[in-house]
């Protein structure tokens, strides 16, 4: 089973990397870009595990290590 994890900054949290990317895009002539938010994508390959157990384990991984839940949100796809 594969797990895909999308991690993004929570609304209201400043994103300096996103601002830098937006500025660079404008410099390259892409002025139609209104805002940029940069996140992380993590893909895990899990062994033989039940879907409900995989969901529980991946959520635990996010809470303990993969996401800083104070400033980041995450979404899991199995």
C-alpha positions as CSV (number, residue, x, y, z in Angstrom):
1,X,0.0,0.0,0.0
2,X,1.2,3.5,-0.8
3,X,0.5,6.6,1.3
4,X,0.8,10.1,-0.1
5,X,1.1,13.0,2.4
6,X,0.6,16.6,1.4
7,X,2.0,19.1,4.0
8,X,1.2,22.8,3.7
9,X,1.5,25.8,5.9
10,X,-1.6,26.8,7.8
11,X,-3.4,29.9,6.6
12,X,-1.9,33.0,8.2
13,X,1.6,31.6,8.6
14,X,4.1,33.6,6.6
15,X,5.8,31.7,3.7
16,X,9.1,33.3,2.9
17,X,9.9,30.6,0.4
18,X,6.6,31.1,-1.4
19,X,7.3,34.9,-1.5
20,X,10.7,34.2,-3.1
21,X,9.2,31.9,-5.7
22,X,6.5,34.5,-6.5
23,X,9.2,37.2,-6.9
24,X,11.3,35.0,-9.2
25,X,8.2,34.1,-11.3
26,X,7.5,37.9,-11.7
27,X,11.1,38.5,-12.7
28,X,10.7,35.9,-15.4
29,X,7.6,37.7,-16.7
30,X,4.8,35.6,-15.0
31,X,3.0,38.5,-13.6
32,X,-0.4,36.7,-13.4
33,X,0.7,34.8,-10.3
34,X,-1.2,36.3,-7.4
35,X,0.3,34.2,-4.6
36,X,2.6,31.2,-4.0
37,X,2.6,28.8,-1.0
38,X,5.3,26.1,-0.9
39,X,4.6,22.8,0.8
40,X,6.0,19.3,1.0
41,X,5.0,16.0,-0.6
42,X,6.0,12.7,1.0
43,X,5.3,9.3,-0.5
44,X,5.5,6.2,1.7
45,X,5.5,2.5,0.6
46,X,3.9,0.5,3.3
47,X,4.2,-3.2,3.8
48,X,1.2,-5.6,4.1
49,X,-1.1,-3.7,6.4
50,X,-4.8,-3.2,6.7
51,X,-6.1,0.1,5.4
52,X,-7.5,1.3,8.8
53,X,-4.2,0.4,10.5
54,X,-2.2,2.2,7.7
55,X,-4.3,5.3,8.1
56,X,-3.7,5.3,11.9
57,X,0.0,4.7,11.6
58,X,0.6,7.4,8.9
59,X,-1.4,9.9,10.9
60,X,0.8,9.1,13.9
61,X,3.9,9.5,11.7
62,X,2.7,13.0,10.6
63,X,1.9,14.0,14.2
64,X,5.2,12.9,15.6
65,X,7.7,13.7,12.8
66,X,6.6,14.6,9.3
67,X,4.6,17.7,10.0
68,X,5.0,20.5,12.4
69,X,1.3,20.6,13.4
70,X,1.7,24.0,15.1
71,X,2.2,25.7,11.7
72,X,1.4,23.0,9.2
73,X,-1.6,21.0,8.0
74,X,-1.4,17.7,6.3
75,X,-3.6,15.5,4.1
76,X,-3.2,11.8,3.7
77,X,-4.2,9.7,0.6
78,X,-3.9,5.9,0.8
